[in-house]
Amino acid sequence: MIRPLVDTASNPVPHGTRVDSLNLSDGKELRYAITPASTHPVQGTVLILHGRNECIEKYFETARDIAARGFTVATFDWRGQGASSRLLRDPAKGFVKSFDDYAADLEQLFESVLLPDCRGPYYILAHSAGALTALLAAPVLSNRVRRMVLLAPLLDINGSRARKMVASIAATTLRSTGLGGTYMLGGPHEIKPFAVNEVTSDAARYLRNCEILKQAPELAIGGPTASWIVAAAKAIKEVNRPEFIEKIRIPMLIIAAGADSVVSTPAIERYALQLRNTTLLTVDGAKHEILQEKDFYREQFFATFDAFIPGTGGESL
């Protein structure tokens, strides 16, 4: 049964949005939502790819903003989070065997939902772990996606080299001994006070997102497991291979958050310099979740987004 979208006073469901589920080839289900363009002519479809421990409801405001620009907006909950199928006996644990599973789900969503039901051309707007998946899938999507916008892509986490090495060894050991479902960072989900959050400086948007999870706590997951950490590290290693970078053909806009304490902004900036046909913007002062940030930062994002999407239409598809 499809989990209905959570509607709150501060976060209403965008007008005309429909929610449905996609049955995947391995028996899992993805919950997805389609928001129609609210102005005409329709300029195509923007697919929003969430970060870890995010859900469709968190992007209602962004969906309305993009629909008002003449785009259909599609988005979905990744396997293992939101209201899509969970992967462990304990549904609160953030788990995936491989980011290739995410990429395969993305491919199936294109085949079964976007291509038959949503007007092209197609664009991707992806955040954090979703942006890492977008990069991983980019060579396969080059004939389908006209342009990509990647926000704070997960290309390295913040922290000392020694701390990251210890975490990597511990996660690999746990996974190799059959304990990949063990929490590595944090534990069961808890709603933190705004004052100690690391992702946004906007109190109203932060509290709005907390209200979603207070009303529907089953949409949240806890900290990443050992398996998720290992899978993310393998995906990061893969997209950094020179041979892989050579296969990326989709024009990209990469936006880093200048005050990001979750992922490494220097790693993002270094990566962007290796890509052809890529524009890099660092939003000074913004925290990790730029789309959940203060208007001052979101306006900088949308000014750049509007200059990049839909583009000239001259790209080969």
N, C-alpha and C positions, 0 to 999 in steps of 0.2 A: 504494500500500500504506500502511495506517495505521501511523504511528509508535507503538509501544506506549508506555504510560506508564512513566516512569522510577521505579523503586522502590529506595529506599536505606534503610539501617538507621535513619537519623535522620529519614527522610521517607517512611514507607510509604504506599502507595496506600490511600485510604479504602475501607473495606469495602463491597463491592457496586458499586463504581464501574465503569462501562463506558465504553469509548472508541470513537468512530466518526468518520467523516468526512462532510461535507456538500459535495456538488457544487454550486458556484455557477453562476449564469446566464452568467458570462463565462469559464467553464472552469476557474477556480481551485477549490481545495479548502480547507475549514476543518476542522481537527481539533477535535472537541469531546468533552466528558466529562459524564456524568450520574452524580451520587452520590445514592442514595435516602435519604430521611429515616430516621434511626435510632431515632426515637421516634414514637408515634402519639397522637392523630390527626395526619395530614399536614395542615399549615397552608397549603400552597401551594408555590411554587417561587421560589427566589432565583437570579437570573442574575448571576454575577460577571463584570465587565468589567475586564480587566487594563490596566495601564499599558504604556508603550513598553518593549520588550525584556523582557517577562515571558512566562511560559508556564503552562500548566495546573498543572504539578507544583509551582510555587511557592505555590500556594493550597491544597494538600492539608490543611494544618492548619486553615485557615479553613473549608474545605468540611466537615471533621468537626465543627467547632464549630457550624456552622449546621445541619447535618443532625441534630445532637443536640437542636436546638430544634424539630424537627418539620417541617423544610423539605426538599424535594428541592433539590439544588444543581446548577445547570447552569453550565458555563463553556467557553470555547473560546480557541484561539490566533487572534489577529487575522491577517488576510492580511499576508504579508511578515515574519512572525516566528513563533517557536515551531516547531511541526511543521506549520503550514499552508503553503500555496503561497508561495514566495518570488517576488519581482517583478522582480529584476534578474539579469543573468548572474552577477554576484558575489552569492551568496546571503547574505553576511555584512552587506550594507549595509541599513540601516534606511530603507525607502523607501515612500512612498505618493503617488499623484498628488493625491488629494483626500480629506479626511475624510468626504466624502459617500460614498465607497466603503466606508468602515467602517460608516457608518450603513445603507447598503444591505445589507451583509452581516448586520448585526444584524436587520434586517427579515426577511431570508430565513431566518435561524435561527429566528425566531419562527414563521414560516409553516410551515416544514418539520420542525421538531424540537419546539419548546416547546409549541405549541398542540395538536398531535396526541399527544405523548408525555408531557407533564409536567402535573401537576394545577395549576390556578390556585387562588387569584389569584397574579399574578406581581409580583415585586419585583426591583429592580435594585440591586446593590452595585457601585460603579464607582470605580476609582482613577486619578488623574492624567489621562493622555491618554484613558483609557477613560471617565473622568468627563466630559471635554470632548465625546466622542462621544455619551455619554448625553444631555447637554444639547442637542446638535445634533439628536438624534433625538426629543427629548421631545415636540414638537408632534404628531408622527406616532404616537407610542406612547401618547398620552393615553387611548385607549380600551382599552389592553391592560395597562398597568402601573399598579398601585395606588399604589405609593410607590417613591421612589428615595433611596438613601443614596450621597452623593458624597464620596469621600475625597481631600483635597488636589487638587482639580480643577485642570487645567492652564488657567489663565486669564491667566497672564503668567509669565515666567521671572524668577528673581532676577538681579540685575546692574544696572549703571548704565544710565541711559537712552541715553547715547552709545554704549556697547558694544552694546546691543540694536539701536540704529539701524544701526550699521555691519554687524552680522550680518544684519539684514533686507535691507539693500541688496545685500550680497554674495550672499546666497541667491537673491534675486530675479534678479540679473544672471546667475548661473550657470544657473538654471533656464531663463531666457528665451533663453539661447544654447545650449541643448541639453545642458547639463552638470548637470542636476538630480540625477544619481546621484553627484555628488561629495560626499565627507564634509565636513560643516561643523563639527561638534563631535566631537573625538576621531577615532578610526580603527577598525581591526579590534578586535573584542572582546578584552578582557584582564581577568583576575580580579585585582582590587585587594586588597591587604592590608586587613584589617578596620580598622586604625588610620586609614586615609585614606578610608574610604568615607563618603559623604554621606547615606545613606538610612536607617540604623538604628543605634541604640546597643546593640543586642542581639547580642553576639558569636556566641552559639550559633545563632541563627536565620540570621545572615549566613553563617556557615560552612556551615550546612545547605544554603542556597541555592547557595552556590559548589560544593558537592559534586554537586548535580544537573548543573551545567554541566561539571564535570570528567568526569563519567560520560557525558554526552551533549552535547558542545560544539556540535553542530549545532543545538541549540535556541536558541543565543544569536545576537544580531546585534550589530554594532558601533555606532558613533555615528550620529546622524541625518544624513541627506543634505540637500542644499539643497532638494530637492523636498519632503521631509518638513517641513522648517522652514517653507517657504512655505505648505504645506497647513495646518499647525497655526495659523499666523498668520491665515489666511483664516477658519478655523473659529472662532477666538477673536473675530475682528471680527464674524462673523455672529451668534454667540450674545449679543454685547453690544449689538446693535441694539435700541432700545426697542420697535420693532414685533415683533421676535422674542421678546423677553422677555414681551410681552403674550400671546403664544400658548402659554406654558408653563403648564399646568394641573395637572401631577402634583405632589402634596405631596412636599416634599423635606427631607431632613436633610443639611446640608452640614457636613463636619468638616474643619477645617484643622489643620495641624501647627504648633505654636508655634515650633519650632526648624527649620523647613523651609528648606533652603538650595538647593533645586531649583526650586520654584515659589514665586510670591509670595503669602504669606499675607495681606497687606493687600489685594491684588487680589481674593482669594476673599471676604474679609469685606465689601468694597464691593459685590461682585456679589450676595451673599446678601441684602443690604439692599434690593435692587431687586426681588426676587422675592416674590410673594404666597405664602402658605401654606408658608413655609420656616422651618426652625429651623437656627440656626448654633451650632456648638460649636467652640472652639479648644482643642486638647489641649496645654496648656503643656508645653514641654520635649520634645515628641515630634518626631522627624525625619520625613522625607518619607513613608516607607513604614510607616504606622501599624500595619498588620496584620502587619508583620514586626518590630515593636518589642518592647520589654520588656513583661512581663506587666502592669506598673503602667499602661502606656499602653493596652495592648489591653483591659484590664478597663474602663477608662473608655469606650473605644469600644463594647464590648458592652453596658455598662449603658445607654448612650444608644440603641444599636441595639434592645435589647429593649423599651425604652419606645416606640419608633417603629414597629417591625415586629412583628406584622402590622397594628397600628392597630385602629381601631374597626370597620372594615368599612363605614363610612358614606360613603366616597368614591364618587362616581359613576364608573362604568366604561363 
